[in-house]
Amino acid sequence: MRPELLSPAGSPEALRAAVECGADAVYLGWGSFNARRSAKNFSDEEFAQALLYCHERGVRVYLTLNTLVTDRELDAALRCAASASALGVDAVLVQDFGLLRLLRAALPDLPLHASTQMSLFTSGGACEAAADGCERVVIARECSREDAAAICRRCPAEIELFVHGALCMCYSGQCAMSALIGGRSGNRGRCAQPCRLPYTLTEQSGKPRNVRPAGPPPPMLGKPGKNAYPLSLKDNCLAAALEDMAAMNAACLKLEGRMKRPEYVAVVTGVYARLLRERRGPTAAESAALEAAFSRSGFTDGYWRGRTGPALFGVRPADAQDPKELFAAAKAAVEKGGLRTVPVTMNASFRLDAPCTLTVRDEEGRSVTVSGPAPERARNRAVTAQELADRLKKTGGSAYRCADVSVDVEDGISLPAAAVNALRREALSQLSAARTAPPERRELPAPPPPEDHPFSGPPELTCSLSRPDQLTPELLACAPARICLPLEQIAGMDALPAFSGEYCAVLPRVWRDRDEPEIRALLVRAKALGISAALAGNLGCLPLLRGTGLALYGDFGLNVFNGRALEYLADKGFSSAALSFELRAAQLRDLPKVLPCEAIVYGRLPLMLTENCLIRNGAGCACETPHVLTDRTGAEFPLLPVWGHRTEIQNSRPLYLADRDDWKRLGLRYARLRFTDETPEECVRVFQAYRSGAAAPESFTRGLFDRGVE
């Protein structure tokens, strides 16, 4: 069975283009809770009409509710999903764990898809989402062919792969660059695309050397070299790999482009529909059409091939022109219509003095039977079976085409053409009603709001370190409640010095199935050294940690934005969780503390987590030497090497709240000091500053603590 082709519908015009040109399904936004809030999207009336139009033609419709949702927004998001479900939407894409839990409880029959914003890239993570009731999992765009095949093989849910369109530099769901720089959150559908801006890569003087992350670097595409746009990836194009995807039983192939013109949607959908239908790769002309429709210095398939490097990067020239002739032809074809029709069979009976009948049946086996006036005996010329069949076949202007017709007609009868036409119209109208009828689905009362259990006193200070040299006797003397270190670095130490708090291993935010034997071995080693807890920032961590006896703490990568998300984590066995640093102070305060909660109150907040090692891209493998990205304003963003030869881009200035007391009155159980590029001495000075309430340094930021995000 060939995979479903899923096309973008950022507007009603784009939706029609996708359907006419061969999409099996479309995804679209309705309301305020989708990851492309800047797209035109759909009004209430347009959304209802879109469902009728698509379902009449056998095309599925998926609603994108794939953003993070505050506690105050959850009821509105549920109402949106309930309305869509009642209208017959085929599935809803979700990112927020709290919304997922709420929808599963209140709308148990509504199919849910785990959005790529959930950052799922292992079979373990995909299986967790499947166990939570997600019928489909959209895996990370960075997954290679081998990664995707393993997930398809091991996960019981359908797997959706991204095959064409724009690539984000950061793993979806893990980007905070737009939020922290401009207050426009990608996790809330407002990304300002800072990855498309120019930056320079330079060494950072005066900072300690990095510890090389675990794992060998992936193969490179091209040699390292200077790139003025080191965060701007080419568009993805996997048109030549569709047979591979079908062979691994991928359920769905997704095309990107809700912000693109309808003509773009028509061209790209048309090419991919032909390739899937004819089970082949693209011709030179089809490849040229895809590139002309939109590209950034051409295309890449680097992630699919498991290769990173400078060859993946490209830009769209500011003076790039749309292909007028290509788009004009695509627009004309869509406007003419008739490209997408549903084959039906017709069986009619015309007998003297009995009502005429017509039965129409579609490919799925639905059938309707209608009746009309009784034919009369012909006074002049009798109507023939061929004439009746020809009239019934005239389905032009409808969603249907007559694939076969049989007519049983008694000799010597007469029936006006208008009566035959009315019979056909009524039958097709009733068939459309049957095809577009919403399924019966339950809508149950929403579970009661989560209970709030805020911590009554000021939070205990914890700290996370990036290097073992930051773990000094002076820092231990500050008596943090918890010290967190990357798992691979703990496992490489000879011993952990004794102190009054607990040691916690930070699991990688990104890894692959092939890494899991090594991660399990590192966990055994770290536990033998004395760790008692693990910090997990991804659903895929859960299968690795179950049965280890380690306390399970949620990290910021889980994007906890509301109390129901905490309920979800509590159900999973978490005993505390870090809240999203995109929440402002009032939201942190008002969020129901179902679990003991932690917030980051100091440190360079992570802006991006990239599959490409930016240092290696620019200057060869020199990860031990600290580097920074510098933007057009002169702001410097340190680069932190992380597991798997990936890069975490840090904010240009550290979050600093020590000179304020309001963070102590938010009901938090823990407050984290996040140390990345600080020297051991700086770590101690900061910790002491948070004990004493010292004045802010010369260069700092309040992050999103006061202003929050759109």
Secondary structure, 3 states (H helix, E strand, C coil): CCCEEEEECCCHHHHHHHHHCCCCEEEECECCCCCCCCCCCECHHHHHHHHHHHHHCCCEEEEEECCCCCHHHHHHHHHHHHHHHHHCCCEEEECCHHHHHHHHHHCCCCCEEECHHHCCCCHHHHHHHHHCCEEEEECCCCCCHHHHHHHHHHCCCEEEEEEEECCCCECCCCCCHHHHHHCCCHHHCCCCCHHHCCCEEEECCCCCCCCCCCCCCCCECCCCCCCCCCCCECEEECHHHHHHHHHCCCCEEEECCCCCCHHHHHHHHHHHHHHHHHCCCCCHHHHHHHHHHCCCCCEECCCCCCCECHHHECCCCCCCCCCHHHHHHHHHHHHHCCCCCEEEEEEEEECCCCCCEEEEEECCCCEEEEECCCCEECCCCCCCHHHHHHHHCCCCCCCEEEEEEEEEECCCEECCHHHHHHHHHHHHHHHHHHHHCCCCCCCCCCCCCCCCCCCCCCCEEEEECCCHHHCCHHHHHCCCCEEEEEHHHHHCCCCCCCCCCEEEEECCCCCCHHHHHHHHHHHHHHHHHCCCEEEECCCCHHHHHCCCCCEEEECHHHCCCCHHHHHHHHHHCCCEEECCCCCCHHHHHHCCCCCCEEEEEEECCEEEEECCCHHHHHHCCCCCCCEEEECCCCCEEEEEEECCCEEEEECCCCEECCCCCHHHHCCCCEEEEECCCCCHHHHHHHHHHHHHCCCCCCCCECCCCCCCCC
